[in-house]
Amino acid sequence: MTPRKIALAAFLRSCPSVLTLGIRPTMGDYSEEERALMRRTDKIFFPSVRFATVFQAIEKPTFPSPATYLYRRSRLHQQILFKYLGIPHGKIRIYFGRRQKERMRFEFRLPVEIMGPEALPGTIHHATDWHGAARYAAAINPAIVREASSLRSCMRLTCVQFVCIGAERHGYEDGRFTMLEPLALNDPSLSTLILDSEGIARSAGLDDIAFNWGLADGGWRLLQMAHPPLRIETPGHTLCRHDYICELIEKGVL
């Protein structure tokens, strides 16, 4: 009997309703029978960045969605999305080339954070002087510059299939997030952040994503969107995201 769902990456290999084929170098490395299974199934799970756009081109639904892969990896696209949707995100500018970057010291106050277009861990550079800021900015193009406001609190919310499934209070220093404590989703302090995160996820089609929010003067602002954690701490237990996704598949939600 042909499985209802097909996965490429091995994250769901223990899920009964999913047949995992593995990630191959090219689509031609799958057998004709395997490609036929992909064509017949109603959804491809975890196709990887390599094949997400291939399935998008033939209008085959995937999880995560092509938009999720795009925005998780690109700070440049995140900033464009924040502006388009009117999401509070602090003072940020995108500079292309040497001449644009020279305006940085006239348009910002120190300290600043310098980021490249790819949303890779450990690539937010905190600069407290203009010499360091210019050195960081010169090494990347485009350079995304954010005013480093003092944050009174920081939260990470993880959403799967447009529903928040975990919330954690984080610390934030010099561009790095550290988990401090898990929070219950019914915590009254989270109600607005949960609504906003789920709304953004639905609006942009982001079905497997984490949102990092920071509280500064003027209210909460979205600092970044990121790859969601595998293990999500809650006040009562640790939730495995892949097991949770499998449960949604078994229930027919995905």
C-alpha positions as CSV (number, residue, x, y, z in Angstrom):
1,M,0.0,0.0,0.0
2,T,1.4,3.4,-1.0
3,P,2.1,5.6,2.1
4,R,0.0,8.7,2.3
5,K,3.0,11.0,2.9
6,I,6.6,10.9,1.7
7,A,9.6,12.5,3.5
8,L,13.0,13.1,2.1
9,A,15.0,14.1,5.2
10,A,15.1,11.4,7.9
11,F,13.4,13.4,10.7
12,L,10.1,11.3,10.4
13,R,11.6,7.9,9.8
14,S,9.8,6.5,12.9
15,C,6.4,8.0,11.9
16,P,4.1,5.1,10.7
17,S,2.3,7.1,8.0
18,V,5.4,8.4,6.3
19,L,7.9,6.7,4.0
20,T,11.4,8.3,4.2
21,L,13.4,8.3,1.0
22,G,16.5,10.2,2.2
23,I,18.2,13.2,0.7
24,R,20.0,12.5,-2.6
25,P,22.4,14.8,-4.5
26,T,19.9,15.4,-7.4
27,M,16.3,14.4,-8.2
28,G,17.8,12.1,-10.9
29,D,19.4,10.0,-8.1
30,Y,15.9,8.7,-7.0
31,S,14.6,5.7,-8.9
32,E,11.6,6.0,-11.2
33,E,9.5,4.2,-8.7
34,E,10.5,6.7,-6.0
35,R,9.8,9.7,-8.2
36,A,6.4,8.2,-9.0
37,L,5.7,8.0,-5.3
38,M,6.6,11.7,-4.9
39,R,4.2,12.6,-7.8
40,R,1.3,10.6,-6.3
41,T,1.6,11.7,-2.7
42,D,-0.3,14.7,-1.5
43,K,2.6,16.3,0.4
44,I,6.4,16.0,0.7
45,F,7.8,16.3,4.2
46,F,11.2,17.9,4.9
47,P,12.3,18.2,1.3
48,S,15.4,20.2,2.3
49,V,16.4,23.6,0.8
50,R,17.8,21.6,-2.1
51,F,14.4,20.4,-3.4
52,A,11.9,22.8,-1.8
53,T,11.8,25.0,-4.9
54,V,11.7,22.0,-7.2
55,F,8.4,20.9,-5.6
56,Q,7.2,24.5,-5.5
57,A,7.7,24.7,-9.3
58,I,5.4,21.7,-9.9
59,E,2.9,22.9,-7.2
60,K,3.5,20.0,-4.9
61,P,2.8,21.0,-1.3
62,T,5.7,20.5,1.2
63,F,6.3,20.8,4.9
64,P,8.1,23.0,5.7
65,S,6.8,25.4,3.0
66,P,9.2,27.0,0.5
67,A,8.6,30.3,2.2
68,T,9.6,28.8,5.6
69,Y,12.9,27.7,4.1
70,L,13.5,31.1,2.6
71,Y,12.8,33.2,5.6
72,R,14.6,31.0,8.1
73,R,17.8,31.4,6.1
74,S,17.7,35.0,4.9
75,R,17.9,38.0,7.1
76,L,17.5,40.2,4.0
77,H,14.2,38.7,3.2
78,Q,13.1,38.8,6.8
79,Q,13.7,42.6,6.9
80,I,11.7,43.1,3.7
81,L,8.9,41.0,5.2
82,F,8.9,42.9,8.5
83,K,8.6,46.2,6.6
84,Y,5.9,44.9,4.3
85,L,3.7,43.5,7.1
86,G,4.4,46.5,9.4
87,I,6.0,44.4,12.1
88,P,7.8,46.4,14.8
89,H,11.5,45.5,14.5
90,G,13.6,48.5,15.7
91,K,15.7,50.8,13.6
92,I,17.4,48.9,10.8
93,R,19.0,49.8,7.5
94,I,20.4,47.7,4.7
95,Y,23.6,49.0,3.1
96,F,25.0,47.9,-0.3
97,G,28.5,48.8,-1.2
98,R,31.2,51.0,0.3
99,R,29.5,54.4,-0.3
100,Q,26.2,53.4,1.3
101,K,28.1,51.9,4.3
102,E,29.8,55.2,4.9
103,R,26.4,56.7,5.9
104,M,26.1,54.3,8.8
105,R,27.8,56.5,11.4
106,F,25.5,59.5,10.4
107,E,22.3,57.4,10.6
108,F,22.8,55.4,13.8
109,R,23.9,55.9,17.4
110,L,26.3,53.4,19.0
111,P,26.2,50.5,19.9
112,V,25.0,48.8,16.7
113,E,24.7,45.3,15.4
114,I,26.1,44.3,12.0
115,M,24.6,41.3,10.3
116,G,25.0,39.6,6.9
117,P,22.2,38.5,4.6
118,E,22.4,34.8,5.7
119,A,20.7,34.0,9.1
120,L,23.5,31.8,10.4
121,P,24.1,31.3,14.2
122,G,26.8,33.5,15.7
123,T,26.9,36.0,12.8
124,I,25.5,39.1,14.6
125,H,28.5,41.4,15.4
126,H,28.0,43.8,18.3
127,A,30.0,47.1,17.7
128,T,30.6,49.7,20.3
129,D,32.8,52.0,18.1
130,W,32.7,53.1,14.5
131,H,36.0,51.5,13.6
132,G,34.8,48.1,14.6
133,A,31.4,48.7,12.9
134,A,33.1,49.7,9.7
135,R,35.3,46.7,9.8
136,Y,32.4,44.3,10.2
137,A,30.3,46.0,7.6
138,A,33.2,46.0,5.0
139,A,33.4,42.2,5.2
140,I,29.8,41.5,4.2
141,N,27.5,42.7,1.5
142,P,24.8,43.8,1.9
143,A,25.3,44.8,5.5
144,I,22.2,44.9,7.7
145,V,22.7,47.3,10.6
146,R,20.4,47.5,13.6
147,E,20.6,49.9,16.5
148,A,21.4,47.8,19.6
149,S,18.8,49.0,22.1
150,S,18.8,47.8,25.6
151,L,16.2,44.9,26.0
152,R,14.2,44.5,29.2
153,S,13.1,41.0,28.2
154,C,13.4,38.5,25.3
155,M,11.1,35.6,24.3
156,R,11.4,32.8,21.8
157,L,8.1,31.4,20.5
158,T,8.0,28.3,18.3
159,C,5.2,27.7,15.9
160,V,4.3,24.6,14.0
161,Q,1.4,24.6,11.4
162,F,0.7,28.2,12.5
163,V,0.1,27.4,16.1
164,C,2.5,28.3,19.0
165,I,3.7,25.1,20.7
166,G,6.4,26.4,23.0
167,A,7.6,29.6,24.7
168,E,10.8,30.4,26.4
169,R,12.3,33.4,28.2
170,H,15.7,34.1,26.7
171,G,18.7,36.3,27.6
172,Y,20.2,38.4,24.8
173,E,23.7,39.8,24.8
174,D,26.1,40.8,22.0
175,G,23.9,39.2,19.4
176,R,23.5,35.9,21.2
177,F,20.4,34.3,22.6
178,T,20.5,32.0,25.7
179,M,17.5,30.1,27.1
180,L,16.7,31.1,30.7
181,E,13.3,29.4,31.5
182,P,10.4,27.8,29.7
183,L,7.0,29.4,30.1
184,A,3.5,28.0,30.0
185,L,1.5,29.1,26.9
186,N,-1.4,30.3,29.1
187,D,0.9,32.8,30.8
188,P,-1.0,36.1,30.5
189,S,2.2,38.0,29.5
190,L,2.4,35.9,26.3
191,S,-1.1,36.4,25.0
192,T,-0.2,39.2,22.6
193,L,3.1,37.7,21.5
194,I,1.4,34.4,20.7
195,L,-1.4,36.1,18.7
196,D,1.2,38.2,16.8
197,S,3.5,35.3,16.1
198,E,0.7,33.1,14.8
199,G,-0.7,35.9,12.7
200,I,2.7,36.5,11.1
201,A,3.1,32.8,10.5
202,R,-0.2,32.5,8.7
203,S,0.3,35.7,6.7
204,A,3.6,34.6,5.4
205,G,2.9,30.9,5.1
206,L,5.6,30.0,7.7
207,D,4.6,26.6,9.0
208,D,7.7,25.6,11.0
209,I,9.4,28.6,12.5
210,A,10.7,30.3,15.7
211,F,10.3,33.9,16.5
212,N,12.7,35.9,18.8
213,W,11.0,38.9,20.3
214,G,12.7,41.6,22.4
215,L,11.1,44.1,24.7
216,A,12.6,47.6,24.5
217,D,11.3,51.2,24.9
218,G,8.2,51.4,22.8
219,G,7.1,47.8,23.2
220,W,7.9,44.4,21.8
221,R,9.9,44.1,18.5
222,L,10.7,41.1,16.4
223,L,14.4,40.5,16.4
224,Q,14.6,37.6,14.0
225,M,13.0,34.4,12.7
226,A,15.0,31.3,13.0
227,H,15.1,27.5,12.6
228,P,12.9,26.0,15.4
229,P,14.6,23.9,18.0
230,L,14.2,20.1,18.0
231,R,13.6,19.9,21.7
232,I,11.2,22.5,23.2
233,E,11.3,22.9,26.9
234,T,8.0,23.4,28.7
235,P,7.3,23.8,32.5
236,G,6.2,20.2,32.6
237,H,8.2,18.3,30.1
238,T,10.4,18.4,27.0
239,L,8.6,18.3,23.6
240,C,10.3,16.8,20.6
241,R,9.2,18.8,17.6
242,H,9.5,16.0,15.1
243,D,7.3,13.7,17.3
244,Y,4.7,16.5,17.5
245,I,4.7,16.8,13.7
246,C,4.3,13.0,13.5
247,E,1.2,13.3,15.8
248,L,-0.3,15.9,13.5
249,I,0.2,13.6,10.5
250,E,-1.4,10.7,12.3
251,K,-4.4,12.8,13.2
252,G,-4.7,14.0,9.6
253,V,-3.9,17.6,10.4
254,L,-0.9,17.7,8.2
